[in-house]
Amino acid sequence: MKGDQLPESDHVSRYCGGSHVQDDEVDGSAFMLREKEEYLSVNWLECLHNSDRNRQIHDLRRVLEGKGFSLGKTAIIAVLNVDEVIDHVQQTVNRTIDVLHEPEPEDPSHSGVFGYTVEDHLIADLIAETVNEKHPARER
Amino acid sequence: MEVHREKASLENYILAGRIASELAVDTASTTDVDFLFEPTSGKEGSMVTIISAKAAPQPTTHEVLHLELPSRYPKRSDPFRRVVNILEESRKLEESWKGWDREYLLQPDTPFGQLEKLRKTQFQYLIVFIRNLPELPFSKELSARVESLLGIVEEEDPELPETVSVDSLRNLIEFLQEYPTLDEPSVFLTPSGNFRAKWRSSPQNHFAVEFLPSGSTHYVLFAPDLKHPDRVARMTGTTSMDSLLESVEAYHVQDWITQQ
């Protein structure tokens, strides 16, 4: 349901455009908010498929394309564990962030990372440190 | 038609790009000025050619501008002042455009349509400029990276290129020129369209700087704590580009972002 906290053991993904990636390194700029954004858009992978990561990523690409994303050649889908993200930010800068379900009609897996602002570059960089998988955005 | 050739400086490149940009942005009120900028490079050094032409031939013609581009401006604000003057001059002419067919003015083969195309050329100038910076050992790599970033945003989000800031790139270049012994940074774009340089050798040595168009910077620093080096100090701040390294001097940042 909308606003539910995602299970801590689950994973979210973030589409990271190629301008936030260099030499396979995802920069914190991929996790910065745009002006007027209240939260960082992510996708709840276990909502797409129970446990098969390849299937999750495959389905996610279809979802993103359906939403009009032009999946870039150098873009990355970064995967993060919910608990690791929350814990890393809490432990290092004592800030509480939440990962909440924000389903959309055409994207039931849509979720958000809440609790930081457009100015919080440090938190964006901390979130980038918790990326534990990277998949090409475009199917190869 | 008058042609002025001046040895290129960063300011000249910026001014050329900025005039193109400003005038293109101003197409809602259109100007009757046609600018063509041609960067060339060779052994004799990069040159910027600026051609100022008379206005389109009807209903009246105006000889609007005569640009003098010294190779080096004494103050950073001067180029902008010139642009403002140009725009003010252009606006004075608006009265005499009444009755012009605006659709005609914005056709691709008109001076105004060409000005639209010139929005992108301001970056092309800077890419050439960076590539020819002798003091930067990674000038070619940086130039290629900037070119790549612009290609990426164009591919991924057709609206975003218009938000990418040429002034932010100018400030990044000026900073790197000021400290030419720094290591090559990774370079990214922020969601605001600003350039972000990052030096990161470990989770304890992380220095990322967003160059704002205004000349300010927004930085994030992770470094060994001053009193407890086994711990990591994490901080963020906003400061002028000129004071950036002094602001983080206590953490000896320059030691680990400088070429060995």
Interface residues (C-beta under 8 A of the other chain):
Chain A: G17 G18 S19 H20 V21 Q22 D23 E25 D27 G28 S29 M32 L33 R34 E35 S70 G72 K73 T74 A75 T92 V93 D120 H121 L122 D125 L126 E129
Chain B: R145 L149 I152 V153 E155 E156 D157 S186 V187 F188 L189 T190 P191 S192 R196 K198 P203 H206 A208 E210 H218 V220 F222 V232 R234 M235 T236
